[in-house]
Amino acid sequence: MTPMPYSLSTRKLLLAALAAGPWLLSSSPCSAASVAYNFSETSSNPSQALDTTTPKGPLATSVWNDSYIVTTGNVANGSENNLLDNTGAVTGMSITWSSKETWFGDGGNLTQDQRIVLGYLDDGDQGGANPGVFVTVSNIPYATYNIYAIFASDAGSSTTYTTQDFLINGTTWALGGASPVTATVFANMESTSANGTWTQAIAGVQTGNYFMLSNLTGSTLTIDGQLSAGGARGSLAGIIIQQVPEPSSAVLALFGAALLVRRRRN
């Protein structure tokens, strides 16, 4: 039997599913799931600590984990377990990081966004197998996720500076893809720099204060920074792991209903 064309009602149902898809995904609780981590310059200055109520960062996340309160080690070389997600719920995720030292930029600390980029893991040579900044996130519960990593430095004197690239999972350069490149990025949140806004940095195209890679998989993530060289910096102020939600069950049900109606009419 030759399949009949979609009836008007079937076409309407399919169009409704397509139209509802983005709304259902964005309104789903799992669509907003993320874990954010801030690298502080010190663990003894409350003026650098983040609160748990103000939306801040590239995703306007209220709840951030922070090396200001570290499980083991210190702000330059440490680890933390059972990270909180953006709702404050405990996850099984853990993070470890290493760097030669932490440092602080030229910006203020009045706003929460200023505090995120005030302190950072510095890019000096600590020796060993991973001489620059090195971060490992383990037990990531999301099947697919996006990674955001935040730049900051004192090199720009409240303007911009050149950043080195970061190697993700030992295979992909965050800015250059197959090979490392440099990019112009904002030093902090001051009016002469990022002016309180969050912008994705794109090498050779757009000055920003974070890089973003999408649709990563695997329960472990590594971020390997390069050493400072030729005036280009490899410092890191924070990261966010954001879940990529699976298709909404409601959208799938609408598609299924539309196909069932078509089958019955044939």
C-alpha positions in Angstrom: 0.0 0.0 0.0 1.3 3.4 -0.9 1.5 5.6 2.2 -1.1 8.4 2.2 0.1 12.0 2.6 0.0 13.5 6.1 -3.5 14.6 6.9 -4.1 18.2 8.0 -4.5 17.1 11.6 -1.4 15.0 11.5 0.6 17.9 10.1 -0.7 20.1 12.8 0.3 17.6 15.5 3.8 17.4 14.0 4.1 21.1 13.8 3.0 21.4 17.5 5.7 18.9 18.5 8.4 20.9 16.6 7.2 24.2 18.1 6.9 22.8 21.7 10.3 21.1 21.6 12.5 24.1 22.4 10.1 25.3 25.1 9.8 21.9 26.8 13.6 21.5 26.8 14.2 24.9 28.2 11.6 24.6 30.9 12.7 21.1 31.9 14.4 21.0 35.3 17.3 18.9 33.8 17.9 21.5 31.1 19.4 23.9 33.7 21.6 21.4 35.5 25.2 22.6 35.9 28.1 22.6 38.3 30.3 25.7 38.6 33.7 26.0 40.2 35.6 29.2 41.1 39.3 29.3 41.7 40.0 31.9 44.4 43.3 33.7 45.0 43.1 33.1 48.8 41.2 31.2 51.4 41.5 33.9 54.1 39.8 37.0 52.6 36.0 37.0 52.9 35.8 39.8 50.4 36.6 37.3 47.6 34.1 34.6 48.6 31.0 34.1 46.5 27.4 34.0 47.8 24.8 31.4 47.0 21.9 33.6 46.0 23.1 36.1 43.3 23.0 34.9 39.7 26.6 35.2 38.3 28.9 34.0 35.6 28.2 33.2 32.0 25.1 31.1 32.9 23.8 33.3 35.7 24.5 30.5 38.2 23.7 31.3 41.8 25.4 28.4 43.5 29.1 28.0 42.9 31.6 25.7 44.4 34.8 27.6 45.4 38.4 26.7 46.3 37.9 29.3 49.0 36.6 26.2 50.9 38.8 23.3 49.8 38.5 19.7 50.9 42.3 18.9 50.7 45.3 20.9 49.8 45.1 24.6 49.2 43.9 27.2 46.7 46.9 26.5 44.3 46.9 22.7 44.5 43.8 21.0 45.9 40.7 18.9 45.5 37.1 19.0 46.5 34.5 16.2 46.5 30.7 16.0 46.3 30.4 19.3 44.3 27.0 21.1 44.5 25.0 21.7 41.3 23.3 25.0 40.5 20.3 24.1 42.8 22.5 23.4 45.8 22.1 19.6 45.5 25.0 17.4 46.2 26.5 15.5 43.3 29.1 12.8 43.1 31.4 15.0 41.0 34.9 15.8 42.3 37.6 18.2 41.1 41.4 18.4 41.5 43.7 21.1 40.3 47.3 22.0 40.3 49.2 25.2 39.5 52.4 26.9 40.6 50.4 29.5 42.6 47.3 31.6 42.6 47.2 35.3 41.8 44.8 38.2 41.6 43.9 40.7 38.9 43.5 44.5 38.9 39.7 44.5 39.2 37.4 45.2 42.1 35.4 42.8 44.3 32.1 44.7 44.8 30.0 42.5 42.5 29.9 38.7 42.3 31.1 38.7 38.7 34.1 40.8 39.7 34.9 38.3 42.4 34.8 35.4 39.9 37.6 36.9 37.8 39.5 38.5 40.6 41.5 35.4 41.7 42.8 32.7 39.4 45.2 29.8 39.0 48.4 31.2 37.6 50.4 29.9 34.7 53.9 29.6 36.1 56.0 26.4 35.8 55.4 24.1 38.7 57.5 21.3 37.2 56.4 17.7 36.7 54.3 16.2 34.0 51.8 19.1 33.9 53.8 22.3 34.5 51.0 24.8 33.9 47.4 24.9 35.2 45.9 21.4 35.2 42.3 20.6 36.2 40.6 17.2 36.4 36.8 16.8 36.9 35.7 13.3 37.7 32.4 11.4 38.1 30.5 13.8 35.7 26.9 12.4 35.8 25.8 14.0 32.5 25.7 11.9 29.3 26.5 15.0 27.2 27.7 18.3 28.5 29.1 21.7 27.6 32.2 23.2 29.3 32.8 26.8 30.0 36.2 28.0 31.2 36.8 31.6 32.4 39.8 33.7 31.7 41.4 36.3 34.0 44.8 37.9 34.5 46.6 41.0 35.9 48.4 41.2 32.5 45.8 43.4 30.9 45.8 46.2 33.5 42.0 46.3 33.4 41.9 46.1 29.6 42.6 43.0 27.5 45.5 40.5 27.2 46.5 37.5 25.1 45.6 34.1 26.3 47.2 30.8 25.5 45.1 27.8 24.4 43.9 25.0 26.7 44.0 21.3 25.8 40.8 19.5 26.6 41.0 15.7 27.4 44.4 15.6 25.7 42.9 15.8 22.3 41.2 19.1 21.4 42.3 22.7 21.8 39.6 24.8 23.3 40.2 27.8 21.0 42.0 26.3 18.0 40.5 22.8 17.7 43.2 20.7 16.0 46.1 23.0 17.0 46.7 25.7 19.6 46.1 29.3 18.9 46.0 32.5 21.0 43.1 34.9 21.6 42.5 38.4 22.9 40.4 38.3 26.1 39.2 40.6 28.8 41.3 40.9 32.0 38.5 41.6 34.4 35.0 43.1 34.8 36.0 46.8 35.0 34.4 49.4 32.6 37.7 49.5 30.6 37.7 45.8 30.2 34.6 43.5 30.0 32.4 46.2 31.6 30.4 43.6 33.6 29.4 41.5 30.7 30.1 37.8 29.8 31.2 37.1 26.2 32.5 34.0 24.6 36.0 34.5 23.3 36.6 33.4 19.7 40.2 33.5 18.4 40.6 36.2 15.8 37.0 37.1 15.8 35.7 38.1 19.2 37.2 39.3 22.5 35.6 37.6 25.4 36.2 36.3 28.9 35.5 32.5 28.6 35.8 29.7 26.1 33.0 27.2 25.5 33.0 23.7 24.0 29.8 21.8 23.4 28.5 18.3 23.4 31.4 16.6 25.3 31.0 13.1 26.7 32.7 10.9 29.2 32.7 11.0 33.0 36.2 12.6 33.3 37.3 15.9 31.9 40.8 17.3 31.9 41.8 20.9 31.1 45.6 21.4 30.5 46.9 25.0 30.4 50.0 26.2 28.7 52.8 28.2 30.4 53.1 31.9 30.0 55.2 32.6 26.9 55.8 35.6 24.7 53.4 37.7 26.7 50.5 35.2 26.3 49.0 34.0 29.6 47.6 30.6 30.5 45.7 31.5 33.7 42.2 30.1 34.7 39.6 31.7 37.0 36.7 29.1 36.9 34.9 26.4 35.0 31.2 25.3 34.5 30.0 21.9 33.4 26.5 22.2 31.9 24.3 19.3 31.1 22.9 19.0 27.6 19.4 17.7 28.2 18.1 14.7 26.3 14.9 15.2 24.2 11.9 15.8 26.3 9.6 12.8 26.8 6.7 15.1 26.0 8.1 16.0 22.6 8.8 12.3 21.9 5.2 11.5 22.9 3.8 14.1 20.5 5.9 12.7 17.6 4.8 9.2 18.5 1.1 10.2 18.6 1.4 11.9 15.2 3.0 8.8 13.6 0.3 6.6 15.2 -2.4 8.7 13.7 -0.8 8.5 10.3 -0.5 4.7 10.5 -4.1 4.3 11.4 -5.2 6.4 8.5 -3.1 4.4 6.0 
